[in-house]
């Protein structure tokens, strides 16, 4: 908010939010921007549910014997926390909210390729969500989000069937979104928007979409098989009926490991947009960042059995999957190095999205590096299924994916709503989140190395101190999430008018009013500039002459 | 004893030092990169802060030499981690000869453990210092996991499979063991203590324990008659099924020409699913005992068959391949 005089900005007279009115105009909309907001409301709802379960988990673990609930209820809490957060918040969050809103605008299109299918995918999400909520409210779910057989298919007494059906149905929503994105990027780019002029956010969404359409059918059929085994006693995974429980794990992780990349890749895309904007310079190594997204999506399909090093799988399989797991770490490292280098000789502002982006780098760094510990065969024997794993994937999914999502929401909030959020409050929230997150999850690395198993409703007393630290951090973290919910909602009505390009940023989405018109652009734009190129953009009104221009490739 | 807030568990097995060494190595490399990158981010953040509102950054698009450097160096370091980790893992998965074999059965939500003498324990495991111990793991219901943090080892206990794990305790004491694979309501209570004893104490404990000791070989022999196994598996090889003398630990020639080792997993499979591997020269007439035997009864039968290891192998009517049978 440093560069633009706010006084001259006015809301456009007509935009996608006020083009039509009434509940029907929302529930039957085919405007990708309105569907994005429908998704925003529903994923926020599931985030609240999952967050409430997490709060109860942390309170319960204050005492070694368990403070709050019975072991049975505790098992349901962590299961429902995982199912709500992973399938109904993290996986759809960035693609279905930010991706839906931005992908067509970023490539200069009027909408996605299949607007009605886009709406359909939201309804499918809702139907899947209803099944899962039905499971939660009629007996709950206590299988762990991993649904391991034969516990889920034979032994659990909870409402497993509606839950697996809900996740099964929800999968189609992901598949349709992925399909829509891929077709849109291939066929609807504006004149001049070549593949290597695509914003890196679009590259990340494209890579994510590949995983959506290749991976999701596998989890869908796997959970359906587990459901059939439970309902009709067909022997797929139950050894008493001639099945093999290890088969379930192979099928489950074939999707669920790439699903981790579904969660983190779009967040990496967000960070790749924020950093050049607030450093006001081209991203360092564009093609390496774009290519590494594709590399992660592809290699990510060949590492799944690293979740199974201690199931008794063959030593040769373990060696292969460990090696491939190390390879998938390299493209992530490439991204971090390039983001860091982009800061070099930048013009760095301290705006809130930038704080989220830098926080993301710090947390993703720890999350990614601790993945190297778990990919290590000899170490994984000790670390597997301990709190070390919990800490590792929360650093990736919360420290990475959620920081990226919240940072992206701040960055594009002026575009989505036409209003600015209160900057200082937002900075305080960002710092609160960062500190609270570290206090919550860093102690869990130590707990894990000491051997504390995950999914324990009670634990030996020597683990208490670290658990209390973790719970203290969680209460700070909760505050950090509540603050943005409050002030972002507040700003929709009372926030300062943003104007079309408050930062200013270079992407096409900033060349149209905020909020954009229903058709996104008054006239179809023609792209004549390279991505993140501040030097050849006189329309941004920046002081280009102040910086010595250097040729490409120079240092 | 360690400090009040230890950073690592007791080191009480042969694997503890190697796993901790690996941990130190990877931690050192990762800490270096984490500190270096964080420091660079913070330094740039303050050094290149925006001086006036219209300022733009210097347009630098990339550098091939740097990209190559930060692909090659991390790749090399990652491969060293892989290599060292693989060495430790292969050592862990390759059980040495002449181990002390202990059967461990997991069921919701307790551990039943049987010493080689047949002495049974619940949620307690006694082992001697300095002896290679092999645990043979079976589950009666869902997947469990037997984990001893002080030994740095764990292994899933999978229904329908026999998994094995081994370790050599190096320090007497009492250490936690946990079920580390979520197994339902009382998962958190499915743990116990490993007691590592000096060999003399262990021997005294084994012989002096007043708990009822059912001899698994005798129990297995009784079952062998009760279930009428002995009507076909005649010791002299004249029955409809091969003699079991010398089977345990030997090589078995199968109908398809391949050979398998007569170990616990093979015996278990042949009892529950006899058609899976047919001994050369025999018809697949044996019925399945799936659902008719508990895991403990299978262990008793295995113990009995193990006791026939030293019995004379008949020249005809045995599945055991001659010593030179394997190329």
Interface residues (C-beta under 8 A of the other chain):
Chain A: X2 X3 X71 X72 X75 X142 X144 X146 X148 X150 X151 X154 X155 X156 X239 X240 X244 X245 X246 X279 X280 X281 X282 X284 X285 X286 X287 X288 X309 X310 X311 X312 X315 X318 X319 X322 X323 X326 X327 X329 X330 X333 X334 X336 X337 X338 X340 X341 X343 X344 X345 X346 X347 X348 X349 X350 X358 X361 X362 X365 X366 X369 X370 X372 X373 X375 X376 X377 X378 X379 X380 X381 X382 X384 X385 X386 X446 X449 X450 X451 X453 X454 X455 X456 X457 X458 X459 X460 X465 X466 X533 X534 X535 X541 X542 X543 X544 X546 X547 X548 X549 X550 X552 X553 X554 X555
Chain B: X5 X6 X7 X8 X9 X15 X18 X19 X22 X23 X26 X27 X30 X33 X34 X37 X38 X40 X41 X44 X45 X48 X49 X50 X51 X52 X53 X54 X55 X56 X57 X58 X59 X60 X61 X62 X63 X64 X66 X67 X70 X71 X74 X75 X78 X79 X81 X82 X84 X85 X86 X87 X88 X89 X90 X92 X93 X94 X108 X141 X142 X143 X145 X147 X149 X150 X152 X153 X154 X155 X156 X158 X159 X160 X161 X163 X176 X178 X179 X180 X181 X182 X183 X184 X185 X186 X187 X188 X189 X290 X291
